[in-house]
Amino acid sequence: MNGMGLDRLLRGFRHFISAIHPKLADMLALRPASGTLVPTMVRLGSISEFTGVQVRPAEPILIGSLMTDMPDTHFDRRRYDLDWLRVIAFAILIFYHIGMFYVTWDWHVKSVHAGPYAEWAMRVVNPWRLSLLFFISGVAARFAADKMTAGTFARKRLRRLGIPILFGMAVIVAPQSYFELVESGEFVGGFARFWPQYLDPASSFSVTTPTWNHLWYVVYLLVYCLMVAPFAGVIARLMAGNGEAITKVIFSGRLAIVAVALLPALPHLVYRTVLDPLFPTTHDLTSDWANHAHSFTIFLTGFFLAKDRSFWQAIDRARYVTAGASLILIVFLTPLWADFEALFMDGGPYETWIWPVRYARVLYAWLVIAALLGWGQRLLNRPSAALSYMTVAIFPWYILHQTLIVAAGYWLTRQDLSAPLEFILVCTATIGGCLIIHEVFIRRIGFVRPLFGVPSPPNKPTHIKAAVRDFEDTTDERTPPHANKKPDGVTSS
């Protein structure tokens, strides 16, 4: 197509957009081929490669005739609220996996006291805890990528995530498979005899060995970072120019609250309809297409909107609405989730309502995330000694926690303890074990630190300068054929 033809096409497209939304047409600022405009990325401040996300100085937000100020959230200072949310999400994760030991759903090992009593709480947090972490990871990855070239970003992610993944698969996760196979009766003998067989990919166990189990999240995150690395500069320029202008139209008008509460959930509603029925969650990387669609999309949402002032202002404005809607959906959905199969599946009395309930679950997940982001800006954007410690400690705790739960739970449940005492001891062994191993070994032994993603101490670099802090979560990995079927949409991870 020649330049004149392209100019006519662009003018026609501009007139079409103008007829629909004149302001949006002005914001798009389309140019003919001979006069391409490339927006320039403005670097404002710096950010920790962790989750020290920063945003631009706030401007007053017009709500009707009222003027309200954004919380003190700036590009030139650390976003402690996202640090806090990351730590809180990991704390929820640890107790979620302790809960997996006690509910009726299949897991690596099970308590003799397992029952349905805590399942309602598990269902409340299940839809959004991983998505929250993927969103925060996307924000952190954007700030890290903006400070370096695409090649440097990809190399650092590969090195910093790869070491904990490989070490975790070879050493940390192995006891989980061991206790699982011993409990099922498939393996008899000590761990020293099991470990070489675990490391042998040709072993014929009923579970995959070696495996990443709860480290699947980091594996996926590494893949997503490598995928986005070549386009990070383009995305940054887009969101500093026309992209920012478009989000200002979407998130700054009278319908901003509706937009921020609904629009980010729309692609996930499509995935729930089209992909989820065809691709059950497996966490095996190569065939987990529905999970990839959800996880990569929420990661990209954080990556694109990390520095978008209009989005964060809308998140703040919507915090009452998103929190209230989340609570309403919890009250409405919890009793339905508790008896989902009987009510909505296999000829249940409300089978025709199964998809509205599924869509409500998807919307609920984003509303909770939006509410946490909004209230986090207001209440959590401040430093503390505890936050400083846990910001560094939480990644090693994540790597360690599930193995400690499995090992402690396997032994304690065979000691004929009461359910309350067993639960207290499992929690103590898990949290105490994370604390002791981190304090005694990880923090104080230089070559151990990068194995667990702990940065080198200031002025005392090891052969690896730093390790993963801005990359998070999580959990279990696959459901064996004999697993108890979980309610619709519930995963063990």
Secondary structure by P-SEA (a helix, b strand, c coil): ccaaaaaaaaaaaaaaaaaccaaaaaaaccccccbbbbbbbbbccccccccccccccccccccccbbbbcccccccccaaaaaaaaaaaaaaaaaaaaaaaccccccccccccccccaaaaaaaacccaaaaaaaaaaaaaaaaaaaccaaaaaaaaaaaaaaaaaaaaaccaaaaaaaaaaaaccccccaaaaaaaaacccccccccccccccaaaaaaaaaaaaaaccaaaaaaaaaacaaaaaaaaaccccaaaaaaacccaaaaaaaaaccccccccccccccaaaaaaaaaaaaaaaaaacccaaaaaaaaaaaaaaaaaaaaaaaaccccccccccccccccccccaaaaaaaaaaaaaaaaaaaaaaaaacccccccaaaaaaaaaaaaaaaccaaaaaaaaaaaaaccccaaaaaaaaaaaaaaaaaaaaacccccccccccccccccccccccccccccccccccccccccccccccccccccc
